[in-house]
């Protein structure tokens, strides 16, 4: 009888790790008076990996929620960047959107943003 023995060696292969930490995951501006107040918040994106990582930020925010993305391209090991968000309601009612942040491992983190315009 002949036996076939197959050895599989997986040296240096690791499971994909999350490369970034995002905080906070939820931004609630609460009730903000229409046409008179601008509220600000900051979302922090940190590279928690010992190598440079790619960061891609996408969002569906528009009109009264303004996103100023300070996270372009790549983050060096253990560094961070900021995404600044402004809410200045020009109409009454609740508004909301999402920031979607992707890292080098194609892992997505979402940040929910909301606020309500009041008289």
C-alpha positions as a printed Julia matrix, in Angstrom:
119×3 Matrix{Float64}:
   0.0    0.0    0.0
   1.1    3.44  -0.8
   0.26   6.35   1.42
   0.23   9.94   0.45
   1.13  12.27   3.24
   0.36  15.93   2.81
   1.88  18.5    5.12
   0.61  22.04   5.09
   2.8   24.63   6.7
   1.41  28.05   7.36
   4.37  30.05   8.57
   3.88  33.78   8.75
   0.2   33.67   7.89
  -2.02  35.56  10.29
  -5.7   36.21  10.41
  -6.62  39.71   9.27
  -6.62  42.17  12.15
  -8.61  45.34  12.5
  -6.16  48.08  11.68
  -8.11  51.05  13.0
 -10.05  52.13  16.03
 -12.86  54.66  15.54
 -14.35  56.75  18.32
 -17.11  57.65  18.91
 -19.43  55.38  16.94
 -22.39  57.71  17.48
 -22.63  61.5   17.29
 -25.91  63.06  18.45
 -26.06  66.84  18.24
 -29.38  66.85  20.03
 -31.72  69.8   19.53
 -30.14  72.76  17.76
 -31.89  76.03  16.92
 -32.47  76.55  13.19
 -30.3   79.19  11.45
 -28.57  80.42  14.57
 -26.2   77.83  15.97
 -23.44  75.63  14.64
 -22.6   72.53  16.66
 -19.28  70.71  16.28
 -18.09  67.15  16.9
 -14.94  65.19  16.11
 -14.53  61.53  15.19
 -11.06  60.12  15.84
  -9.53  57.39  13.68
  -6.46  55.68  15.17
  -4.12  53.2   13.55
  -3.65  50.53  16.23
  -1.44  48.36  14.04
   2.37  48.4   13.87
   2.37  49.13  10.13
   1.02  51.87   7.88
  -2.62  51.33   6.96
  -4.89  52.7    4.26
  -7.95  54.65   5.38
 -10.96  55.4    3.18
 -13.81  57.58   4.46
 -17.21  57.77   2.78
 -20.42  59.4    3.93
 -23.96  60.19   2.92
 -24.11  63.47   4.83
 -25.35  66.54   3.02
 -26.87  69.95   3.42
 -26.99  70.73   7.15
 -24.43  68.13   8.26
 -20.99  69.06   6.98
 -18.09  66.6    7.06
 -14.49  67.79   6.96
 -12.39  64.7    6.39
  -8.87  64.9    7.79
  -8.18  61.21   7.12
  -6.72  60.92   3.64
  -4.9   57.92   2.25
  -2.56  56.34   4.76
  -1.93  56.46   8.49
   1.49  55.59   9.88
   1.74  53.06  12.69
   0.09  54.22  15.93
  -0.96  57.62  14.58
  -4.4   59.17  14.3
  -6.45  61.58  12.24
  -9.7   63.47  12.76
 -12.98  63.85  10.94
 -14.72  67.08  11.95
 -18.5   67.28  11.7
 -20.65  70.42  11.84
 -24.41  70.62  12.26
 -26.16  73.84  11.34
 -29.83  73.11  10.7
 -31.62  75.28   8.18
 -34.88  73.39   8.53
 -36.96  71.87  11.31
 -36.85  68.19  12.09
 -34.5   65.29  12.59
 -31.59  64.71  10.25
 -29.01  61.98  10.09
 -26.31  60.28   8.09
 -23.5   57.73   8.34
 -19.74  57.92   8.06
 -18.25  54.68   6.75
 -14.55  54.2    7.42
 -12.64  51.36   5.78
  -9.16  50.11   6.64
  -6.54  48.06   4.78
  -8.22  44.77   5.72
 -11.46  45.96   4.08
 -13.07  46.12   7.51
 -15.74  48.83   7.73
 -16.59  50.88  10.79
 -19.73  53.03  10.76
 -20.45  56.21  12.7
 -24.06  57.34  13.03
 -24.61  61.12  13.0
 -27.9   62.78  13.95
 -29.41  66.04  15.1
 -32.73  67.85  15.2
 -33.47  71.38  14.04
 -35.82  73.24  16.4
 -37.43  76.73  16.27
